[in-house]
Amino acid sequence: MRVLLVEDDEMIGQSLRDALDANGWSVDWVKDGLLAQSALADGDYACVLLDLGLPKRDGVEVLRKARSEGNQTPVLVLTARDGLDDRVAGLDIGADDYLVKPYEFRELLARMRAVIRRRDGSAHSIIGSPEVQLDLTTREVLVQGERSQLSAREYALLHALLERPGAILSRDQLENRIYGWGEEVSSNAVDVLIHGMRRKLGADTIRNVRGLGWRIAGDPAPRERL
């Protein structure tokens, strides 16, 4: 899945990007507030990791502008500003969560999963349809009760499709959810991923809508089943 990292400290940013990459995230990293605004306007991100003390434009202003423009991407603030007033202000202008530096990386991952679940409208760690479900904690797919492990890109692809079962996503939409800046993306990369997923999950699981894209059939899974 694709995440936007907004951090001006070179050492912190590099360390965090490497750790996220090792855990299967595609990371776009920007180092000032103006670039953050541009990336938020153009990108389709699972969530944003936002520092507040940024050059060119403060993180608070970046967040305020994004929310005023209707951007609902989950934002997790990561900052050294640990005062109560700072935390309250960040949450009040639209942050989904707030984590004070230094923090444990495992906690960061858990909070990222939590804000994404809330964005998907579920307090549960499983999303999807009655036929196909995705466990956000273990990154496993469940088909008729059978679990299978997914690669990072398979997980990102399936997550994008299962957010809205039945909706058609184009090639460009899927590429934007799976790949970060600077990654080499061949013209048939999505086709190859979907071919592998069909072999793993069944030929009819992901359906092609000619000329438009792909979808997973079905309505969202009933809450009592999750």
N, C-alpha and C positions, 0 to 999 in steps of 0.2 A: 504494500500500500504506500501511497505517496504522502509525504509530510513536508511542510514548510518549516524550516528552522531559521529563526531570526535572532542572530547572536553576533555581536561585534567583537567579542574577545576571541582571538585566533586560536588560542590553546583550548579553551572550552568548546568552541564550535567544532574544531577538528576532532576532538575526543568524542564529542556527542554524535557527530555524523558517523564516525567509524563504528561506534557502538550500535547505533540504530541500523546501519547497513548490515552489520553482522547478525542482527536479529530480523532481517528480512524486509526492512523498510527502504523505500526509495526516497532519498533526502535531497530537497532543493534548499541550499543554504545561502542566505543573504545577510549582509553585515550592516545595513543602515535602514532607517525608517522609510525613506522614499522608495528604495528597492522593495521593501516589504509590501508597501501599498501596491506597487505595480504587480508583484507576484500574486498577491491576493486577488487582484482584479482579473488577472488572466488565467490563474491556475485552478485546478479542481483537486483540492486536498482533503485527505481524511481528517487531518487536524493541523493546527499551527502551534509551534512551540515559540513563544514570544518573550524575549527579554524586554525590559522597560527602558533601561538606560542606553538609548541608541543615538548615534550621530545622525545629523540632518533632520530627523523627526523622532520625537520621543515615542516609545511603545504605547503609551496611553493614548496619544493622538492617533496612532495607526489603528488601534482597536476601536476608538470612538468613530473614526471615519468609516471603517469597514461596517460597523453595525448601523450607522446612519444610512448607508447605501444598501442595506438589506442583506449583507453578506452574513450567512448563518454558519459558516465553517467553525467547528469547535476550536476554541483557543485556550491553550493551557499556558498561563504566564509562568515563566521561570526567571526569578530575579533575586538579587541580593537585598532588595528593599523589604525588610521584614517587619516594618511598623504596622500596627493595626490599621491606621488610616490608609496606608498604601494598599493593604489587602482589600479593605472595604471598597476603596475607590475603584480598584481593578475589577472586582466582581460586579460592582454597580453599573459600570459602563459596558459590561457584556462579556467578561471573561467567564469561561466555563469552569475553570479551576485555577488554583494558585499554588505554586510550589516554590519554597524559599531555598536558595543555594546556601550551602551545599546540600545535595539530596542523594538518596540511593537510586541507582539506575533502575533496579527492579520496581521501586515504587513509581518512578516516572512511567514505565511501561504499563503498570496497572492503571494509573490515572489516565493515560492515553486511551486504553481500552474502555475505561469507564465513560469518558466524554464522548467517544464514538458511539457507544451503546445508547447513550442518552439522545444523541443526534438521530439515531435510528428509531427512537421511540420505544426502547425496551430497557428494562432494568436487568434483563437476563443476559447471559453470556452466549445465547444461541439465537441466531436470526435465520430467516428463510421461509420456505413453504413447507407444507406437510410432507412433500416428496423429498425435498433436499434441504438440509439444514447445515449451518456453519457454526462451529464452536469458536468464538472469538478468543477464548483463553488458551486453548490447546492448538488452535489453527488446524483443526481436523474437520472433515466433511462427514456428515451422517446421511446415508442413503438407506432407507428401510432399516434403520437401527444399526447398520454396519458402519464403523468408523474407518476412515482412511486419512493418512497424513498427507499434507499438501506442501509443495514448494512455496517459496515466498511469492512468486509471480502467479502461481495457480490460486493461492489464497486471495491475492489482490483482485484477480479476475472474477473469482466466484463471489467475493464480497460485493463488488460493484453490481453484479447481476442480481444478487439476493437482497440488496437493499430495497428493491422494488420488483418483486416477482411479477412477471408478465410484461414489464416495460422493455422496450427495445433500446439497446445501446449500440451506437455506431462504432466503427473501428477507431475513429479519432477519440471518442469518449473513453473507450476502454484503454487505449494507449496512454491517455492523460492520467488515468487512474493507476496504471501499472508502472510506468517508466518515469524516472526523474530526468532533470536536465543533463545533457551531455552523454546520455546512454545511447549506444548504437541500437537503433530499432529497424530491423529489416521489414520489407513490405509485407511479408507473410508471417510476422512474429505472432500476431494474435491468432491467426489460423492454426499455427503449430500448437500453441497453448490449448486452444479449444479442442483440437484433434486428440491431444493427450488426455484432456479432461473427459472427453467422451469415452475413450477407452477405459478410463478408470471408473467412471460413474454410470455409463450406459449411453448408447447412441442417441437416445431421445431426450437426454437431460438438458442439454443446451441446444436450442433450436435456431437455425438460421432463417432470417426473414430477408429474402432476396432483395438486394439493392439498398437495404436499410441497416442491417446489423444482426445482433443476436439477442436472445432472451431466454429466460427460464420460465416455463409455464407455471401457472398456479397463482393462488392468492396467498398472502402472508399466513404463516402458521398460527393457529389459535393460541392465545396466551397460555391456556391451561396445559398445552402440550410442551411448552418450553421448560 
